[in-house]
């Protein structure tokens, strides 16, 4: 068996006390990250249901299709309406003049 003096010396050794756990954490973390990052690439190769794939292809919205929708729109009478802040009531703001919502100072 190991002498008590040797065990006491090993406990006081800073390399064994702090270095070895740190080294185990770094090496173990590397292997752990490798496994978690592999999930990302495995998820790409998973095949989805063909019916769902057809449905997604039919409902594909592109930038060009959205441009064609608004190409002929006129923006001459367009008005910028600000959305409600988290503490404001959304129904109160719809269609109201923002100047009337400002607090009155006397």
Backbone bond lengths (Angstrom), bond angles and torsions (degrees), N, CA, C in turn:
res aa  C-N    CA-C-N  psi(-1)  N-CA   C-N-CA  omega(-1)  CA-C   N-CA-C  phi
1 X - - - 1.449 - - 1.522 108.48 -
2 X 1.305 116.47 163.45 1.459 122.47 -176.68 1.523 108.66 -84.45
3 X 1.306 114.59 138.33 1.463 120.37 -178.44 1.523 110.19 -68.30
4 X 1.350 117.76 149.04 1.470 120.63 179.37 1.520 113.14 -61.18
5 X 1.318 118.11 -29.54 1.466 120.53 179.39 1.518 110.76 -66.78
6 X 1.312 115.79 -36.89 1.470 119.59 179.69 1.532 109.78 -69.60
7 X 1.325 117.59 -41.72 1.475 120.54 178.14 1.523 111.34 -62.85
8 X 1.325 115.91 -39.52 1.459 120.16 179.24 1.533 109.68 -65.50
9 X 1.304 117.32 -39.47 1.468 121.34 178.93 1.528 110.61 -66.06
10 X 1.336 116.81 -38.40 1.461 119.72 179.10 1.528 111.61 -68.68
11 X 1.330 117.56 -35.10 1.459 120.75 177.87 1.521 111.72 -67.84
12 X 1.313 117.09 -33.27 1.464 120.41 -179.47 1.530 112.39 -82.64
13 X 1.301 116.78 -14.03 1.464 120.12 -178.53 1.535 109.01 -69.60
14 X 1.349 117.56 119.37 1.462 121.69 -176.16 1.525 112.32 -71.04
15 X 1.315 117.06 -28.66 1.463 119.36 178.54 1.521 110.22 -65.17
16 X 1.316 116.19 -45.52 1.465 119.07 179.45 1.517 111.59 -71.86
17 X 1.324 116.79 -33.35 1.456 120.03 -175.62 1.537 112.47 -76.15
18 X 1.339 117.53 -39.61 1.472 120.70 -176.88 1.528 113.15 -113.31
19 X 1.312 117.79 -34.74 1.466 121.37 -174.53 1.510 113.67 -72.16
20 X 1.317 117.07 -45.83 1.462 120.32 -177.33 1.531 111.42 -65.58
21 X 1.338 120.97 -45.71 1.471 118.61 175.96 1.532 112.85 -61.44
22 X 1.328 116.78 -36.25 1.465 119.81 178.39 1.523 110.39 -66.20
23 X 1.308 116.61 -42.74 1.455 120.81 178.81 1.525 110.57 -63.72
24 X 1.320 117.30 -41.82 1.461 120.67 177.04 1.530 111.41 -63.23
25 X 1.321 116.92 -38.39 1.460 121.02 178.61 1.524 111.26 -65.09
26 X 1.322 117.06 -43.30 1.466 120.71 -179.05 1.518 110.70 -67.02
27 X 1.311 117.24 -47.23 1.462 120.47 -178.26 1.534 110.38 -68.74
28 X 1.322 116.87 -44.21 1.461 119.93 178.32 1.516 111.71 -64.55
29 X 1.336 117.69 -38.32 1.461 121.31 177.71 1.513 111.71 -63.79
30 X 1.328 116.47 -35.46 1.461 120.17 177.77 1.519 110.91 -62.75
31 X 1.318 116.39 -45.21 1.461 119.39 178.44 1.527 110.97 -66.59
32 X 1.319 117.24 -38.41 1.456 120.54 178.62 1.517 112.13 -64.57
33 X 1.326 116.92 -43.50 1.465 120.21 178.67 1.519 111.37 -64.91
34 X 1.321 116.54 -34.49 1.454 119.27 178.68 1.530 110.00 -62.64
35 X 1.313 116.69 -42.51 1.463 120.31 -179.95 1.525 111.27 -66.20
36 X 1.333 117.12 -43.05 1.461 119.75 -179.00 1.520 111.80 -69.09
37 X 1.321 117.94 -36.31 1.461 119.17 179.14 1.518 111.31 -73.99
38 X 1.314 118.21 -24.52 1.462 120.52 177.20 1.520 110.84 -67.83
39 X 1.314 118.06 -29.73 1.467 122.09 177.99 1.523 109.92 -59.06
40 X 1.314 116.54 -37.27 1.462 121.94 -179.36 1.527 110.68 -60.13
41 X 1.319 117.06 -43.41 1.460 120.37 -177.69 1.525 111.49 -79.61
42 X 1.309 117.60 -28.62 1.458 120.27 176.59 1.517 110.91 -69.79
43 X 1.318 117.74 -32.65 1.463 121.46 -178.97 1.525 111.05 -67.93
44 X 1.319 118.22 -27.18 1.458 121.18 -179.75 1.522 110.41 -70.18
45 X 1.309 117.39 -33.17 1.460 120.59 -175.93 1.523 113.00 -83.13
46 X 1.322 118.87 -5.24 1.462 121.16 -179.58 1.524 109.34 -71.98
47 X 1.314 116.22 130.52 1.465 121.39 178.92 1.528 109.35 -85.70
48 X 1.348 115.08 140.70 1.458 119.40 177.74 1.522 109.61 -98.93
49 X 1.301 116.40 168.97 1.449 123.49 -179.07 1.536 109.99 -61.47
50 X 1.345 119.04 133.38 1.472 120.16 -177.95 1.535 113.52 -60.18
51 X 1.341 117.13 -35.65 1.470 118.82 178.87 1.520 111.39 -65.29
52 X 1.323 116.10 -40.73 1.456 120.21 178.09 1.527 110.25 -67.11
53 X 1.316 116.86 -37.45 1.461 120.42 178.90 1.524 110.99 -64.20
54 X 1.348 117.74 -40.14 1.465 120.97 177.02 1.520 111.09 -63.68
55 X 1.333 115.51 -42.22 1.461 120.51 -179.33 1.524 110.93 -63.87
56 X 1.328 116.35 -39.09 1.467 119.79 178.64 1.514 111.81 -68.31
57 X 1.320 117.75 -35.67 1.462 120.71 179.71 1.527 111.30 -70.99
58 X 1.337 117.35 -34.19 1.467 120.97 179.16 1.520 110.18 -68.39
59 X 1.318 118.23 -39.50 1.463 122.56 -176.66 1.519 112.51 -90.34
60 X 1.302 117.70 23.66 1.465 120.23 -177.66 1.527 109.92 -73.00
61 X 1.312 116.30 123.58 1.456 122.37 178.41 1.525 107.47 -106.52
62 X 1.307 115.68 125.41 1.461 119.92 -179.97 1.519 109.55 -113.40
63 X 1.288 114.89 165.97 1.452 121.15 178.56 1.530 110.53 -64.08
64 X 1.323 116.15 -37.18 1.457 120.21 -179.78 1.528 111.34 -66.59
65 X 1.347 117.33 -39.46 1.466 119.33 179.75 1.526 111.10 -67.48
66 X 1.304 117.59 -38.42 1.463 120.46 177.04 1.525 110.92 -67.34
67 X 1.332 116.81 -36.50 1.466 120.20 177.53 1.521 110.56 -64.06
68 X 1.331 116.82 -40.87 1.462 120.28 179.43 1.529 111.39 -63.03
69 X 1.327 117.36 -32.49 1.464 120.35 179.16 1.529 112.01 -67.25
70 X 1.322 117.55 -39.89 1.467 119.99 -174.33 1.525 113.25 -103.18
71 X 1.324 117.61 5.01 1.461 120.71 -176.43 1.521 112.44 -61.09
72 X 1.308 116.87 -40.78 1.460 120.60 -175.60 1.523 112.81 -94.07
73 X 1.292 118.79 5.58 1.464 121.33 -179.63 1.525 109.95 -74.29
74 X 1.313 114.75 147.82 1.458 119.44 175.84 1.526 107.94 -104.99
75 X 1.266 115.14 139.17 1.456 120.80 -178.84 1.524 111.35 -116.00
76 X 1.317 116.53 26.45 1.458 120.02 -178.41 1.524 111.63 -70.12
77 X 1.313 117.40 -39.61 1.467 119.72 -178.07 1.533 110.80 -105.19
78 X 1.304 116.30 32.35 1.454 122.18 -179.82 1.518 109.60 -79.51
79 X 1.318 116.27 139.16 1.455 120.82 -178.63 1.526 109.01 -128.00
80 X 1.314 116.78 133.27 1.458 121.41 179.57 1.525 108.76 -83.64
81 X 1.331 116.54 120.18 1.458 121.85 179.52 1.514 107.58 -116.21
82 X 1.305 116.28 123.58 1.457 118.80 -178.38 1.515 110.29 -78.15
83 X 1.325 115.27 146.70 1.455 120.77 178.47 1.518 110.47 -79.63
84 X 1.307 116.19 166.00 1.468 119.23 -177.99 1.518 111.80 -73.50
85 X 1.306 114.94 147.88 1.462 120.59 172.99 1.525 107.68 -80.72
86 X 1.337 117.81 163.05 1.469 118.88 -175.88 1.526 114.22 -57.31
87 X 1.313 118.65 -29.25 1.458 120.71 -176.96 1.526 112.42 -92.61
88 X 1.323 118.50 -1.43 1.455 121.60 -179.17 1.526 110.78 -99.97
89 X 1.308 115.75 154.81 1.454 121.92 178.52 1.530 108.78 -82.04
90 X 1.340 119.66 123.22 1.470 120.73 -177.41 1.523 112.86 -64.62
91 X 1.333 118.30 -36.04 1.465 119.93 -179.16 1.519 110.94 -68.22
92 X 1.307 117.84 -27.30 1.453 121.54 -179.90 1.529 111.09 -69.17
93 X 1.323 116.68 -34.61 1.460 120.75 -174.87 1.521 114.53 -83.47
94 X 1.301 119.24 -23.46 1.456 121.14 -172.64 1.528 110.65 -62.43
95 X 1.330 115.60 116.53 1.457 121.06 176.41 1.507 115.20 77.69
96 X 1.321 119.70 9.68 1.456 120.83 -179.51 1.512 110.42 -101.44
97 X 1.285 115.60 156.74 1.457 121.63 177.75 1.532 108.92 -76.23
98 X 1.347 119.13 127.24 1.461 120.03 -179.17 1.524 113.34 -63.25
99 X 1.317 116.75 -23.07 1.461 119.36 -179.78 1.528 111.02 -67.69
100 X 1.322 117.29 -30.65 1.463 119.81 -179.99 1.520 112.63 -75.49
101 X 1.321 116.80 -17.19 1.459 120.35 -178.62 1.524 112.84 -86.86
102 X 1.338 116.64 -15.02 1.463 119.10 -179.50 1.525 110.26 -69.19
103 X 1.325 116.75 142.16 1.462 118.54 178.42 1.523 110.78 -65.92
104 X 1.300 115.70 140.81 1.467 121.37 -179.91 1.513 109.87 -81.85
105 X 1.295 115.29 130.51 1.482 119.92 176.37 1.517 108.12 -108.26
106 X 1.306 116.14 135.62 1.474 119.46 -179.25 1.497 111.63 -107.92
